[in-house]
Amino acid sequence: MISKIHHVGIVVEKLDHAYTFWRDTLGLPLLREAEIPDQGVRAALLAAGDSEVELLEPIRSDSGVARFLASEGGYETAMDAAKQMTDLALMSLRAADPQGEAGEALSELADKLLQRNQ
């Protein structure tokens, strides 16, 4: 059984574009950003509870991350997975609070997030 995930790495075309979803929509705070020349990436680490999301932007076309992005589509695949995870979390929230006792603001937030993910 998995008890903890340290981090999940996601390849993106541009960090600035990825921040729109991961930081601005989901509210994950940026811990640090750095360029790692020997790996050919610019990396950003965002906090996600006790885990972290690492966004990786290729800075060289010959890097493994660039090749992965070209072959797998990186960000689009991650966006699909993120949408499914967000939808699942919101459905769980609604199931845990069917009468909306957590308050109208929380319900409105859930609705807003679900609409953004459609």
Buried (B, 14 or more C-beta within 10 A) or exposed (E): EEEEEEEBBBBBBEBEEBBEBBBEBBEBEBEEBEEEEEBBBBBBBBEBEEEBBBBBBBBEEEBBBBBBBEEEBBBEEBBEEBBEEBBEEBEEBBEEBEEEEBEEEBBEBBEEBBEEBE
